[in-house]
Amino acid sequence: MTDFNELEQDVLKESFNIGAGLAADSLSSMVGEEVEISIPDLQILSKRAAIDLLKESILPNSRLIQQKFQSTSAKSPISGYAYLFFPEANSRALVHTLTGMTPSSEDFSATEKEVLNEVGNIILNACLGSFANILEDEFDCAIPEVSVDDSCSALLSMVRASCGPPEDRRKTGRERRMPAEKQDKVLKLTIYFQTKQRTIAGDVMLFLDLTALPGLREEIGKVVKRYGG
């Protein structure tokens, strides 16, 4: 059984919000004004359900920041991919908010890529740090990669992304035919950046090997018991 109940999801969401607060502090220092980051919504989906959901929401020229992560623990070799998405308009608004510059509407500028790389590094590392803390683990994280993808290529990238150990690297082609409960899981976080002037929305998705779920659930259970849940 890999479904999480409401209380368990609340523990996860609260943990990620703590990480978001740390990320907000870093961005506030970077831009010299208060930046608030919140995660109002968290969902646990099968990979296929997450991809189907994104088909409805990712627009052409969406900005995609991706980062691979790997547990350093030999007893729980969790690995996966973290993705941060911004629609084109939201990405440009974010760049303007953080730098005061207005990116060209005709292309993906070096300035926009640099800002997204920095923001992605801060946000994804904060989210992954929160996740690792729940598991009482540490993650090695690759350098984030920034790209401009239309919805089809972004989704294809996700389908091909391997979340499991080497012997499972070829399983993603079969996942489309697997029952949802046997597919790798996705933690989908809606994320809001807020300053005095505007609110900017994006999506974070953590693609996880299904084998990570029992350990994750066990650690969440410890947190719930610790606080008398």
C-alpha positions as CSV (number, residue, x, y, z in Angstrom):
1,M,0.0,0.0,0.0
2,T,1.7,3.2,-1.1
3,D,-1.2,5.7,-0.8
4,F,-0.5,8.4,1.8
5,N,-3.3,9.6,4.1
6,E,-4.1,13.2,4.7
7,L,-2.0,13.5,7.8
8,E,1.0,12.0,6.1
9,Q,0.6,14.4,3.2
10,D,0.4,17.3,5.6
11,V,3.7,16.2,7.2
12,L,5.3,16.1,3.8
13,K,3.9,19.5,2.8
14,E,5.0,21.1,6.0
15,S,8.5,19.8,5.5
16,F,8.7,21.2,2.0
17,N,7.4,24.5,3.2
18,I,10.2,24.7,5.7
19,G,12.6,24.1,2.8
20,A,10.8,26.8,0.8
21,G,11.3,29.2,3.7
22,L,15.0,28.6,3.6
23,A,15.0,29.1,-0.2
24,A,13.0,32.4,0.2
25,D,15.7,33.7,2.6
26,S,18.4,33.0,0.0
27,L,16.4,34.7,-2.7
28,S,15.6,37.7,-0.5
29,S,19.3,38.1,0.2
30,M,20.0,37.9,-3.5
31,V,17.6,40.6,-4.6
32,G,17.6,42.8,-1.5
33,E,13.9,42.6,-0.8
34,E,11.6,40.2,0.9
35,V,10.6,37.2,-1.2
36,E,8.1,34.7,0.2
37,I,7.8,31.2,-1.1
38,S,4.9,28.9,-0.2
39,I,3.8,25.4,-1.2
40,P,0.0,25.4,-0.9
41,D,-0.6,22.0,-2.6
42,L,1.1,18.6,-2.6
43,Q,0.0,15.6,-4.6
44,I,1.4,12.0,-4.8
45,L,0.7,10.7,-8.3
46,S,1.8,7.8,-10.5
47,K,4.2,8.8,-13.2
48,R,1.6,8.4,-15.9
49,A,-1.0,10.5,-14.0
50,A,1.6,13.3,-13.5
51,I,2.4,13.3,-17.2
52,D,-1.3,13.4,-18.2
53,L,-1.8,16.3,-15.8
54,L,1.1,18.2,-17.3
55,K,-0.3,17.7,-20.8
56,E,-3.1,20.0,-19.8
57,S,-0.9,22.6,-18.1
58,I,2.5,22.9,-19.9
59,L,2.4,25.5,-22.7
60,P,4.9,25.7,-25.6
61,N,8.2,27.3,-24.6
62,S,7.8,26.4,-20.9
63,R,11.0,26.7,-18.9
64,L,12.3,23.5,-17.5
65,I,15.0,23.1,-14.8
66,Q,15.9,19.5,-14.0
67,Q,18.3,18.0,-11.4
68,K,19.3,14.4,-10.8
69,F,19.7,13.3,-7.2
70,Q,21.0,10.2,-5.5
71,S,21.0,9.1,-1.9
72,T,24.4,8.7,-0.2
73,S,23.0,5.9,2.0
74,A,23.9,2.3,1.1
75,K,20.9,1.0,3.0
76,S,18.3,3.1,1.1
77,P,19.7,3.8,-2.4
78,I,17.0,6.3,-3.4
79,S,17.5,8.2,-6.7
80,G,15.4,10.2,-9.0
81,Y,14.9,13.5,-10.9
82,A,13.6,16.8,-9.7
83,Y,11.9,19.2,-12.2
84,L,10.9,22.8,-11.8
85,F,8.5,24.2,-14.4
86,F,7.6,27.8,-15.3
87,P,5.4,28.9,-18.1
88,E,7.2,31.4,-20.4
89,A,5.3,34.4,-19.1
90,N,6.0,33.4,-15.5
91,S,9.6,32.9,-16.2
92,R,10.0,36.4,-17.7
93,A,8.1,37.8,-14.7
94,L,10.4,36.0,-12.3
95,V,13.5,37.4,-14.1
96,H,12.0,40.9,-14.0
97,T,11.2,40.6,-10.3
98,L,14.6,39.3,-9.3
99,T,16.8,41.5,-11.6
100,G,14.7,44.5,-12.6
101,M,15.4,43.5,-16.2
102,T,12.7,42.7,-18.8
103,P,13.8,39.8,-21.0
104,S,13.4,39.9,-24.7
105,S,10.1,38.4,-25.8
106,E,11.8,36.9,-28.9
107,D,14.3,34.5,-27.5
108,F,15.6,32.7,-24.4
109,S,18.2,35.1,-23.2
110,A,21.4,34.3,-21.4
111,T,20.2,36.5,-18.5
112,E,17.0,34.5,-18.2
113,K,18.9,31.2,-18.3
114,E,21.3,32.4,-15.6
115,V,18.5,33.6,-13.3
116,L,16.5,30.3,-13.8
117,N,19.7,28.3,-13.1
118,E,20.2,30.1,-9.8
119,V,16.6,30.0,-8.8
120,G,16.3,26.3,-9.8
121,N,19.5,25.5,-7.8
122,I,18.1,27.2,-4.7
123,I,14.5,25.9,-5.0
124,L,15.3,22.3,-6.0
125,N,18.1,21.9,-3.4
126,A,15.8,23.3,-0.7
127,C,13.1,20.8,-1.7
128,L,15.5,17.9,-1.9
129,G,17.1,18.9,1.4
130,S,13.6,18.8,3.0
131,F,13.0,15.4,1.5
132,A,16.4,14.0,2.7
133,N,15.7,15.3,6.2
134,I,12.5,13.3,6.4
135,L,14.4,10.2,5.3
136,E,17.3,11.0,7.7
137,D,19.5,10.8,4.6
138,E,21.7,13.0,2.4
139,F,21.5,13.4,-1.3
140,D,24.2,14.0,-3.9
141,C,22.7,16.4,-6.4
142,A,23.9,17.1,-10.0
143,I,24.2,20.6,-11.3
144,P,20.7,21.8,-12.5
145,E,20.1,22.0,-16.3
146,V,17.9,24.7,-17.8
147,S,16.1,24.3,-21.1
148,V,13.2,25.6,-23.1
149,D,10.9,22.7,-24.0
150,D,7.5,22.6,-25.7
151,S,5.1,20.3,-23.8
152,C,5.8,17.3,-26.0
153,S,9.6,17.2,-25.5
154,A,9.3,18.0,-21.8
155,L,6.9,15.1,-21.3
156,L,9.0,12.8,-23.4
157,S,12.0,13.7,-21.3
158,M,10.1,12.6,-18.2
159,V,8.9,9.4,-19.6
160,R,12.5,8.4,-20.4
161,A,13.8,9.6,-17.1
162,S,15.0,6.6,-15.0
163,C,14.2,6.8,-11.3
164,G,15.4,3.4,-10.2
165,P,18.7,1.5,-9.9
166,P,20.6,0.4,-13.0
167,E,18.8,-2.9,-13.5
168,D,15.5,-0.9,-13.8
169,R,16.8,1.6,-16.4
170,R,14.7,0.0,-19.2
171,K,11.5,-0.2,-17.3
172,T,10.1,3.2,-18.2
173,G,9.0,2.0,-21.6
174,R,6.7,-0.5,-19.8
175,E,5.3,1.9,-17.2
176,R,2.6,3.2,-19.5
177,R,1.1,-0.3,-19.4
178,M,1.6,-0.9,-15.7
179,P,-1.2,-0.4,-13.1
180,A,-0.8,3.0,-11.4
181,E,0.1,1.3,-8.1
182,K,3.2,-0.3,-9.7
183,Q,4.5,2.8,-11.4
184,D,7.2,5.0,-9.9
185,K,5.7,7.9,-7.9
186,V,5.8,11.6,-8.4
187,L,5.6,14.2,-5.6
188,K,4.0,17.3,-7.3
189,L,4.3,20.6,-5.4
190,T,2.7,23.8,-6.5
191,I,5.0,26.7,-5.6
192,Y,4.3,30.4,-5.3
193,F,6.9,33.2,-5.3
194,Q,5.6,36.4,-3.8
195,T,7.0,39.9,-3.5
196,K,5.2,43.1,-2.7
197,Q,4.5,43.6,-6.4
198,R,3.4,40.2,-7.7
199,T,2.8,36.4,-7.2
200,I,4.5,34.0,-9.6
201,A,3.5,30.3,-9.8
202,G,5.5,27.3,-10.9
203,D,5.5,23.5,-10.4
204,V,8.0,21.2,-8.8
205,M,7.9,17.5,-9.4
206,L,10.1,14.9,-7.8
207,F,10.2,11.6,-9.7
208,L,10.9,8.8,-7.3
209,D,11.7,5.1,-7.5
210,L,8.8,3.2,-6.2
211,T,11.1,1.4,-3.7
212,A,11.6,4.7,-1.9
213,L,8.0,4.8,-0.7
214,P,8.0,2.3,2.2
215,G,11.0,4.0,3.8
216,L,9.5,7.5,3.2
217,R,6.2,6.3,4.8
218,E,8.1,4.8,7.8
219,E,9.9,8.1,8.5
220,I,6.7,10.1,8.1
221,G,5.1,7.8,10.6
222,K,7.9,8.5,13.1
223,V,7.2,12.2,12.8
224,V,3.5,11.8,13.3
225,K,4.1,9.7,16.4
226,R,6.6,12.2,17.7
227,Y,4.0,15.0,17.6
228,G,1.2,12.8,18.9
229,G,-0.6,12.3,15.6
